[in-house]
């Protein structure tokens, strides 16, 4: 496993702005999202970055591609890191999601990762999401001496951190990871520990 991970949630999309559920829908960044990615790149310009991987969905790929330009490292897309498949909820307004599927919404907002209710709407269960992301993380084991930047989504980032054994950190989340939120974790004798967790201070630069 990599010695150091820099995990970044994608920048804003029009669907983010409108409060629509995205899942596997391949929505690209809007102008604000591209700006957020540029500022994340500024905030991470002094970080060592040896490898860059991303979800294969455009919003995550575009985000880390912008960030990685300063480091001169190519981005490798990985399907394992894409967002949760949300089935028939994709494209649904978040307000309607809460109203029609409150039993799923409430657990989703509270980051409960033992939720099988997604099956009922044609989406991935928490176990399916976790196992998919785990397969991707395992492919990064060979980079144990390197710093790896990964472009993710809200749910796949949570799953990634759970694979690394950081469940207690996730429980501290109140509102999820904001767009381009940066989390840096390092591997020590006792496992991984977070150095930064959902940090958006790069958006305050300038």
Secondary structure in CASP SS format (residue, H / E / C, confidence):
PFRMAT SS
TARGET T0000
AUTHOR 0000-0000-0000
METHOD secondary structure of the structure
MODEL  1
X C 1.00
X C 1.00
X C 1.00
X E 1.00
X E 1.00
X E 1.00
X E 1.00
X E 1.00
X E 1.00
X C 1.00
X C 1.00
X C 1.00
X E 1.00
X H 1.00
X H 1.00
X H 1.00
X H 1.00
X H 1.00
X C 1.00
X E 1.00
X C 1.00
X C 1.00
X C 1.00
X C 1.00
X C 1.00
X C 1.00
X C 1.00
X C 1.00
X E 1.00
X C 1.00
X H 1.00
X H 1.00
X H 1.00
X H 1.00
X H 1.00
X H 1.00
X H 1.00
X H 1.00
X H 1.00
X H 1.00
X H 1.00
X H 1.00
X H 1.00
X C 1.00
X C 1.00
X C 1.00
X C 1.00
X C 1.00
X C 1.00
X C 1.00
X E 1.00
X E 1.00
X E 1.00
X E 1.00
X E 1.00
X C 1.00
X C 1.00
X H 1.00
X H 1.00
X H 1.00
X H 1.00
X H 1.00
X H 1.00
X H 1.00
X H 1.00
X H 1.00
X H 1.00
X H 1.00
X C 1.00
X C 1.00
X C 1.00
X C 1.00
X C 1.00
X C 1.00
X E 1.00
X E 1.00
X E 1.00
X E 1.00
X H 1.00
X H 1.00
X H 1.00
X C 1.00
X C 1.00
X C 1.00
X C 1.00
X C 1.00
X H 1.00
X H 1.00
X H 1.00
X C 1.00
X C 1.00
X C 1.00
X E 1.00
X H 1.00
X H 1.00
X H 1.00
X H 1.00
X H 1.00
X H 1.00
X H 1.00
X C 1.00
X H 1.00
X H 1.00
X H 1.00
X H 1.00
X H 1.00
X H 1.00
X H 1.00
X H 1.00
X C 1.00
X C 1.00
X C 1.00
X C 1.00
X C 1.00
X C 1.00
X C 1.00
X H 1.00
X H 1.00
X H 1.00
X H 1.00
X H 1.00
X C 1.00
X C 1.00
X C 1.00
X C 1.00
X H 1.00
X H 1.00
X H 1.00
X H 1.00
X H 1.00
X H 1.00
X H 1.00
X H 1.00
X H 1.00
X H 1.00
X H 1.00
X H 1.00
X H 1.00
X C 1.00
X C 1.00
X H 1.00
X H 1.00
X H 1.00
X C 1.00
X C 1.00
X C 1.00
X E 1.00
X E 1.00
X E 1.00
X E 1.00
X E 1.00
X E 1.00
X C 1.00
X H 1.00
X H 1.00
X H 1.00
X H 1.00
X H 1.00
X H 1.00
X H 1.00
X H 1.00
X H 1.00
X H 1.00
X C 1.00
X C 1.00
X C 1.00
X H 1.00
X H 1.00
X H 1.00
X H 1.00
X C 1.00
X C 1.00
X C 1.00
X C 1.00
X C 1.00
X C 1.00
X C 1.00
X C 1.00
X C 1.00
X C 1.00
X C 1.00
X E 1.00
X E 1.00
X E 1.00
X E 1.00
X E 1.00
X E 1.00
X E 1.00
X C 1.00
X C 1.00
X E 1.00
X E 1.00
X E 1.00
X E 1.00
X E 1.00
X E 1.00
X E 1.00
X E 1.00
X E 1.00
X C 1.00
X H 1.00
X H 1.00
X H 1.00
X H 1.00
X C 1.00
X C 1.00
END
